[in-house]
């Protein structure tokens, strides 16, 4: 019997996360890489954007907040 590598929730997260990333990038590249090893899926994201500080990195998987209010009117 077929056993999926990732759940539908995982796929939904990847799709929504990717969509959000694409909305925020006006110019540059976005790369998603997937690696399946030892029964775990690893997802890497890289882009050519302006980057974020170490403090901001700790907030990546927390509840959404608008980091730069000046960009609010763009979306």
Secondary structure, DSSP 8 states (H G I E B T S, - for coil): ----SS-HHHHHHHHHHHHHHHHH-SSS-EEEEEEEETTEEEEEEEESS----HHHHTTTTSS---S-GGGGGG-
